[in-house]
Amino acid sequence: MKRTKKMSLLILALIMSVSIFAGCGKKNEKKELVVWTFTDEIEKIVNNYYKKDHPDLPYDIVVRVIPNEQYQTKLDPVFSTGKGAPDVFALEGAYAKKYINSGHLASLSADGLNLEGELVEEQYPYVVDMMRGKDGVLRGATFQATPGAFYYRRSLAEQYLGTSDPAGVQQYVKDFSTFIATGEQLNIQSNGKVKIVSSFSDLYKVFYAARTSPWIVDNKLVIDPKIDELMETTKALQEKKLTNETVEWSEGWFADMSGDSAFGYFLPTWGLSYVLKPNAKKADGSTTSENDWAVTQGPAPYFSGGTWLSVYDKSNMKEEAKALVEYITSNEGFLKSWAKDTGDFLSNKKVVEQIKGDFKEDFLGGQNHYELFASHAGDIDASIVSGDDGTIGGLLSEQVIAYALGEKQKEQAIEDFKLAVKNAFPDYQVE
């Protein structure tokens, strides 16, 4: 009996001790701020800057990098179910608007975040417009701006245009009628060896940005006059044989960057580091265009890509999320270090003005590209961008190609585009 009683007391003591230790474990377990991103830039910022500046955080930050092609398919189900959603997540320019009006993003001017104020005043207007919903509420912020421009080969410009200076070359690409004329000049003087662009698909983003009307107005499809100009420009480039007939992002398109057959490319800020530089030297080392590039504005202001940060509306870590987003998008010390370390163009006008004179890019022949982007970033208008732009633009590009290649008359291409939009978006009115 005594032995049984002793055993019972021993077991009870063991249970209590396990419970105590388990309770301590839960009590000491750190909370986690979960961040999802499609780019490793955010991971680098968190690990190499934010954590170093905040070494004693009472919580862990877990960053999950998801390939961009899988990103939306990961976000959609966690938002729809409310299970497993990140506290902070990055959005790319191509699909940011899709999520702005989804009801899953916290307002940055409410919910205890209160980030709008100075943050908005110091940003280029277009990066703010990109993250405003239909109700005018701000639901995201960024640290970078991604204005586009026309990158060109200095040696080819000097040889065939008589100048390699960005201001001088700008006069040859100042609008698209002049752009085509310059393409003809390059083609003739080089005996067909040099084309003004590798692919006419480079032009799409420039024309889309030049529109004054969004694709959908009052639930109706609107085809802006710039679309007609896009179709005629691509048709002219094709008929006059002014391109190398590649497709943007294709192997041939990249290969032309290391040779002497493509005069230039339409690319955003990040195109320098992530597109031109890695492809300027042919794999076998036989040819290279390194340090033979320059950049000028081109026919019209535009932007491409970009990374915005938003906070999940039902996050239990809003205060911690606010601290991270605020640091990445408005901490001047971090922004200056990031720009210096990576060459990334910032969205904060105040900081850009302070640092823009400090840049010199050897790959661009010593040009200060930062000053060029700073002079044009304020001209970009993103007020007409919508969540459907990527899909509608893709449907149009198919018809632009068919028309440029002579496979369809323009009227038929437009009608086929309208039908494709109607099929993709049954709720929209298409006339």
C-alpha positions as CSV (number, residue, x, y, z in Angstrom):
1,M,0.0,0.0,0.0
2,K,2.8,2.3,1.0
3,R,4.7,1.4,-2.1
4,T,1.7,2.1,-4.3
5,K,1.2,5.5,-2.6
6,K,4.9,6.3,-3.1
7,M,4.7,5.4,-6.8
8,S,1.6,7.5,-7.2
9,L,3.3,10.5,-5.6
10,L,6.4,10.0,-7.8
11,I,4.3,9.8,-11.0
12,L,2.4,13.0,-9.9
13,A,5.6,14.8,-9.3
14,L,6.9,13.8,-12.7
15,I,3.7,15.0,-14.4
16,M,3.9,18.3,-12.6
17,S,7.6,18.8,-13.4
18,V,6.9,18.0,-17.1
19,S,4.0,20.4,-17.1
20,I,6.1,23.2,-15.5
21,F,9.0,22.7,-18.1
22,A,6.5,22.6,-20.9
23,G,4.9,25.8,-19.7
24,C,8.2,27.4,-19.4
25,G,9.0,26.4,-23.0
26,K,5.9,28.0,-24.3
27,K,6.4,31.0,-22.2
28,N,10.0,31.5,-23.5
29,E,9.2,30.6,-27.1
30,K,9.7,33.6,-29.3
31,K,6.9,34.9,-31.5
32,E,7.5,34.9,-35.3
33,L,7.0,37.7,-37.8
34,V,6.5,35.9,-41.1
35,V,7.5,37.6,-44.3
36,W,6.9,36.2,-47.8
37,T,8.7,37.6,-50.8
38,F,9.3,36.7,-54.5
39,T,12.7,38.3,-54.4
40,D,15.8,37.6,-52.3
41,E,16.2,41.4,-51.9
42,I,13.9,41.4,-49.0
43,E,15.6,38.5,-47.4
44,K,19.0,40.3,-47.7
45,I,17.5,43.5,-46.3
46,V,16.1,41.7,-43.2
47,N,19.2,39.6,-42.5
48,N,21.9,42.1,-43.4
49,Y,20.4,45.4,-42.4
50,Y,17.3,45.2,-40.2
51,K,18.5,42.5,-37.8
52,K,21.9,44.2,-37.5
53,D,20.3,47.5,-36.6
54,H,17.9,45.7,-34.2
55,P,20.0,42.9,-32.6
56,D,17.7,42.5,-29.6
57,L,14.3,41.8,-31.2
58,P,12.0,39.9,-28.8
59,Y,10.7,37.9,-31.8
60,D,12.1,36.0,-34.8
61,I,11.7,37.1,-38.4
62,V,11.1,34.2,-40.8
63,V,11.6,35.2,-44.4
64,R,10.3,32.8,-47.1
65,V,11.4,33.4,-50.7
66,I,9.0,31.9,-53.2
67,P,9.7,31.9,-57.0
68,N,7.8,34.6,-58.7
69,E,6.0,32.2,-61.0
70,Q,4.6,30.4,-58.0
71,Y,4.0,33.4,-55.8
72,Q,0.4,34.2,-56.5
73,T,-0.7,30.6,-56.4
74,K,0.8,30.5,-52.8
75,L,-0.8,33.8,-51.7
76,D,-4.3,33.2,-53.1
77,P,-5.2,30.2,-51.0
78,V,-3.9,31.5,-47.7
79,F,-5.8,34.7,-48.2
80,S,-9.0,32.9,-49.1
81,T,-8.8,30.5,-46.2
82,G,-7.2,32.9,-43.6
83,K,-4.8,30.1,-42.7
84,G,-1.0,30.4,-42.9
85,A,-1.0,33.9,-44.2
86,P,2.3,35.9,-43.7
87,D,2.3,39.0,-41.6
88,V,4.2,41.0,-44.2
89,F,4.4,40.2,-47.9
90,A,6.0,41.6,-51.0
91,L,4.1,42.4,-54.2
92,E,5.5,42.9,-57.7
93,G,4.3,45.7,-59.9
94,A,2.7,43.4,-62.4
95,Y,0.2,42.1,-60.0
96,A,0.2,44.5,-57.0
97,K,-3.1,46.0,-57.9
98,K,-4.8,42.6,-58.0
99,Y,-4.3,42.4,-54.2
100,I,-4.9,46.1,-53.3
101,N,-8.7,45.8,-53.6
102,S,-8.9,42.2,-52.3
103,G,-9.8,43.1,-48.7
104,H,-6.7,41.3,-47.3
105,L,-4.3,44.2,-47.0
106,A,-4.2,46.5,-44.0
107,S,-4.5,50.2,-44.4
108,L,-1.2,51.9,-43.7
109,S,-3.0,54.9,-42.4
110,A,-5.1,53.0,-39.8
111,D,-5.0,49.7,-37.9
112,G,-2.3,51.0,-35.7
113,L,0.1,51.3,-38.6
114,N,-0.1,55.0,-39.3
115,L,2.6,55.0,-41.9
116,E,1.1,57.4,-44.5
117,G,2.1,60.9,-43.5
118,E,5.8,61.7,-44.3
119,L,6.2,58.4,-46.1
120,V,3.8,59.6,-48.9
121,E,5.3,63.1,-49.0
122,E,8.8,61.8,-49.6
123,Q,8.0,59.2,-52.2
124,Y,7.7,59.6,-56.0
125,P,4.0,59.9,-56.7
126,Y,3.7,56.9,-58.9
127,V,4.9,54.4,-56.3
128,V,2.2,55.7,-53.9
129,D,-0.5,55.6,-56.6
130,M,0.3,52.0,-57.2
131,M,-0.7,51.0,-53.7
132,R,-3.9,53.0,-53.3
133,G,-7.1,51.1,-53.6
134,K,-10.3,52.2,-55.3
135,D,-11.3,53.8,-52.0
136,G,-8.1,55.9,-52.0
137,V,-6.6,54.0,-49.0
138,L,-2.9,53.3,-49.0
139,R,-2.1,49.6,-48.5
140,G,1.5,49.2,-49.4
141,A,4.9,51.0,-49.5
142,T,8.2,50.5,-51.2
143,F,11.9,51.4,-51.0
144,Q,12.6,51.5,-54.7
145,A,11.4,53.2,-57.8
146,T,11.9,51.5,-61.2
147,P,11.7,54.1,-64.0
148,G,12.5,52.8,-67.4
149,A,14.8,54.2,-70.1
150,F,16.6,53.3,-73.3
151,Y,20.0,51.7,-72.9
152,Y,22.2,51.9,-76.0
153,R,25.7,51.0,-77.3
154,R,28.1,53.9,-77.2
155,S,30.4,52.6,-79.9
156,L,27.5,52.0,-82.3
157,A,26.0,55.4,-81.6
158,E,29.3,57.1,-82.2
159,Q,29.9,55.2,-85.5
160,Y,26.4,55.6,-87.0
161,L,24.9,58.7,-85.3
162,G,28.1,60.8,-84.7
163,T,27.6,61.0,-81.0
164,S,27.6,58.7,-78.0
165,D,26.5,61.4,-75.5
166,P,23.2,60.6,-73.8
167,A,21.8,64.1,-74.5
168,G,22.8,63.8,-78.1
169,V,21.4,60.3,-78.6
170,Q,18.2,61.4,-76.9
171,Q,17.5,63.5,-79.9
172,Y,17.5,60.4,-82.1
173,V,15.0,58.6,-79.9
174,K,12.9,61.4,-78.5
175,D,9.6,60.1,-79.9
176,F,8.6,57.1,-81.9
177,S,8.5,58.7,-85.3
178,T,12.1,59.8,-84.8
179,F,12.9,56.4,-83.3
180,I,11.8,54.7,-86.5
181,A,13.8,57.2,-88.6
182,T,16.9,56.5,-86.5
183,G,16.3,52.7,-86.9
184,E,16.3,53.2,-90.7
185,Q,19.5,55.2,-90.5
186,L,21.2,52.5,-88.5
187,N,20.0,49.8,-90.8
188,I,21.1,51.6,-94.0
189,Q,24.5,52.8,-92.8
190,S,25.4,49.4,-91.3
191,N,24.2,47.5,-94.4
192,G,21.6,45.8,-92.3
193,K,24.0,44.6,-89.6
194,V,22.7,46.9,-86.8
195,K,19.0,47.0,-85.7
196,I,17.7,49.6,-83.4
197,V,16.2,47.0,-81.0
198,S,16.5,43.2,-80.8
199,S,12.7,42.8,-80.4
200,F,9.7,45.1,-81.0
201,S,8.1,43.6,-77.9
202,D,10.4,45.9,-75.9
203,L,8.1,48.7,-76.9
204,Y,4.9,47.4,-75.2
205,K,5.6,48.7,-71.7
206,V,6.5,52.2,-73.0
207,F,3.2,52.5,-74.9
208,Y,1.1,51.1,-72.1
209,A,2.6,53.7,-69.8
210,A,1.8,56.4,-72.3
211,R,-1.9,55.7,-72.2
212,T,-4.2,58.3,-70.7
213,S,-7.2,55.9,-70.2
214,P,-7.2,52.7,-68.2
215,W,-8.3,49.5,-69.8
216,I,-11.6,49.4,-67.9
217,V,-13.7,52.5,-67.3
218,D,-17.2,52.1,-65.8
219,N,-16.9,48.4,-66.4
220,K,-16.3,48.9,-70.1
221,L,-13.2,48.1,-72.2
222,V,-11.5,51.2,-73.4
223,I,-8.8,51.0,-76.2
224,D,-6.7,54.1,-75.8
225,P,-5.4,55.8,-79.0
226,K,-1.8,54.9,-77.9
227,I,-2.7,51.2,-78.7
228,D,-3.2,52.1,-82.4
229,E,0.2,53.9,-82.4
230,L,1.8,50.8,-80.8
231,M,0.4,48.6,-83.5
232,E,1.5,50.9,-86.3
233,T,5.0,51.3,-84.8
234,T,5.6,47.6,-84.4
235,K,4.3,47.1,-87.9
236,A,6.7,49.7,-89.3
237,L,9.7,48.1,-87.4
238,Q,8.8,44.7,-88.8
239,E,8.2,45.7,-92.4
240,K,11.3,47.9,-92.5
241,K,13.3,45.1,-91.0
242,L,14.6,47.2,-88.1
243,T,14.7,44.5,-85.4
244,N,16.4,41.1,-85.1
245,E,13.0,39.5,-84.8
246,T,13.7,38.0,-81.3
247,V,11.2,37.9,-78.5
248,E,11.7,39.7,-75.2
249,W,13.3,37.4,-72.5
250,S,14.2,34.8,-75.1
251,E,17.6,33.3,-75.7
252,G,18.2,35.3,-78.8
253,W,17.1,38.5,-77.1
254,F,19.7,38.0,-74.4
255,A,22.4,36.9,-76.8
256,D,22.1,40.1,-78.8
257,M,23.4,42.0,-75.7
258,S,26.9,40.6,-76.2
259,G,27.1,41.2,-79.9
260,D,27.0,44.2,-82.2
261,S,23.7,43.7,-83.9
262,A,21.3,45.4,-81.5
263,F,21.7,49.1,-80.9
264,G,19.6,49.3,-77.7
265,Y,17.0,47.9,-75.2
266,F,14.1,49.4,-73.3
267,L,14.8,48.4,-69.7
268,P,14.0,49.7,-66.2
269,T,16.6,50.6,-63.5
270,W,17.1,47.0,-62.4
271,G,17.7,46.0,-66.0
272,L,21.3,47.3,-65.7
273,S,22.3,44.9,-62.9
274,Y,20.0,41.9,-63.6
275,V,19.8,41.9,-67.4
276,L,22.5,43.8,-69.2
277,K,25.5,43.1,-67.0
278,P,25.1,39.3,-66.8
279,N,24.6,39.1,-70.5
280,A,27.1,41.6,-71.9
281,K,29.8,38.9,-72.3
282,K,29.3,35.9,-74.5
283,A,29.5,32.6,-72.6
284,D,32.6,31.5,-74.5
285,G,34.2,35.0,-74.0
286,S,34.5,35.6,-77.8
287,T,32.6,38.9,-77.7
288,T,31.7,41.4,-75.1
289,S,29.9,44.8,-74.8
290,E,31.0,45.5,-71.3
291,N,31.5,49.2,-70.5
292,D,30.2,50.2,-73.9
293,W,26.7,51.1,-72.8
294,A,24.9,54.4,-71.9
295,V,21.4,55.2,-71.0
296,T,19.0,58.0,-72.0
297,Q,15.3,58.6,-71.4
298,G,13.9,57.5,-74.7
299,P,10.5,58.4,-76.3
300,A,8.4,58.4,-73.1
301,P,8.5,57.9,-69.3
302,Y,7.5,54.5,-68.0
303,F,8.3,52.0,-65.3
304,S,8.5,48.2,-65.0
305,G,8.5,45.9,-62.0
306,G,9.2,47.1,-58.5
307,T,8.7,45.6,-55.0
308,W,6.0,46.9,-52.6
309,L,5.5,45.7,-49.0
310,S,2.0,45.2,-47.5
311,V,0.7,44.0,-44.2
312,Y,-1.9,41.2,-43.8
313,D,-5.1,42.7,-42.5
314,K,-5.6,39.9,-39.9
315,S,-2.0,39.8,-38.7
316,N,-1.5,39.5,-34.9
317,M,1.9,41.2,-35.4
318,K,0.9,44.6,-36.8
319,E,3.2,46.6,-34.5
320,E,6.2,44.5,-35.5
321,A,5.1,44.5,-39.1
322,K,4.9,48.3,-39.0
323,A,8.4,48.6,-37.6
324,L,9.8,46.5,-40.4
325,V,7.9,48.2,-43.3
326,E,8.7,51.6,-41.8
327,Y,12.5,50.8,-41.6
328,I,12.7,49.4,-45.2
329,T,10.7,52.2,-46.8
330,S,11.7,55.3,-44.9
331,N,14.8,54.8,-42.7
332,E,17.3,57.2,-44.3
333,G,20.4,55.5,-43.0
334,F,19.3,52.1,-44.4
335,L,18.2,53.6,-47.7
336,K,21.5,55.3,-48.3
337,S,23.4,52.1,-47.4
338,W,21.2,50.0,-49.7
339,A,21.7,52.4,-52.6
340,K,25.4,52.6,-52.1
341,D,25.8,48.8,-51.7
342,T,23.5,47.7,-54.6
343,G,23.0,50.7,-56.9
344,D,19.3,50.3,-56.5
345,F,17.3,53.4,-57.4
346,L,15.3,54.6,-54.4
347,S,11.6,55.7,-54.1
348,N,12.4,58.3,-51.5
349,K,12.9,61.6,-53.3
350,K,14.6,63.3,-50.3
351,V,17.3,60.7,-50.1
352,V,17.7,60.5,-53.8
353,E,18.4,64.2,-53.9
354,Q,21.1,63.8,-51.2
355,I,22.9,61.0,-53.0
356,K,22.3,61.3,-56.7
357,G,25.6,63.0,-57.4
358,D,27.6,60.2,-55.8
359,F,27.2,57.6,-58.6
360,K,29.4,56.7,-61.5
361,E,28.9,53.5,-63.5
362,D,31.8,52.0,-65.3
363,F,29.6,49.7,-67.3
364,L,27.9,52.8,-68.7
365,G,31.2,54.5,-69.6
366,G,31.3,56.4,-66.3
367,Q,27.8,57.9,-66.7
368,N,25.9,58.9,-63.6
369,H,22.7,57.0,-64.4
370,Y,21.2,57.9,-61.0
371,E,20.9,61.5,-62.0
372,L,19.1,60.5,-65.2
373,F,16.5,58.4,-63.4
374,A,16.1,61.1,-60.7
375,S,15.2,63.6,-63.4
376,H,12.4,61.5,-64.9
377,A,11.0,59.4,-62.1
378,G,8.6,62.2,-61.1
379,D,7.1,62.1,-64.6
380,I,5.7,58.6,-64.4
381,D,2.0,58.2,-64.0
382,A,0.6,55.0,-62.5
383,S,-2.9,56.3,-61.8
384,I,-4.5,54.1,-64.5
385,V,-2.8,50.8,-63.5
386,S,-5.3,48.1,-62.5
387,G,-5.1,44.5,-61.4
388,D,-6.2,43.3,-64.8
389,D,-3.4,45.0,-66.7
390,G,-1.2,42.0,-67.0
391,T,-3.8,39.8,-68.4
392,I,-5.3,42.3,-70.8
393,G,-1.8,43.4,-72.0
394,G,-0.9,39.8,-72.6
395,L,-4.0,39.3,-74.7
396,L,-3.3,42.5,-76.7
397,S,0.4,41.5,-77.4
398,E,-0.8,38.4,-79.2
399,Q,-2.8,40.5,-81.6
400,V,0.0,43.1,-82.0
401,I,2.4,40.3,-83.1
402,A,-0.2,38.9,-85.5
403,Y,-0.7,42.3,-87.1
404,A,3.0,43.2,-87.2
405,L,3.8,39.9,-88.9
406,G,1.0,40.4,-91.5
407,E,-1.0,37.4,-90.2
408,K,-4.1,39.7,-89.6
409,Q,-5.4,43.0,-90.7
410,K,-5.6,45.5,-87.9
411,E,-9.4,45.5,-87.7
412,Q,-9.4,41.8,-87.3
413,A,-6.7,41.9,-84.7
414,I,-8.6,44.4,-82.7
415,E,-11.8,42.4,-82.9
416,D,-10.0,39.3,-81.8
417,F,-8.5,41.2,-78.9
418,K,-12.0,42.3,-77.8
419,L,-13.3,38.8,-78.0
420,A,-10.4,37.5,-75.9
421,V,-11.0,40.2,-73.2
422,K,-14.7,39.3,-73.2
423,N,-13.9,35.6,-72.7
424,A,-11.4,36.3,-70.0
425,F,-13.6,38.9,-68.2
426,P,-17.3,38.0,-68.8
427,D,-18.5,40.8,-66.5
428,Y,-16.9,43.6,-68.5
429,Q,-18.8,45.2,-71.3
430,V,-16.9,45.0,-74.7
431,E,-18.3,46.9,-77.7
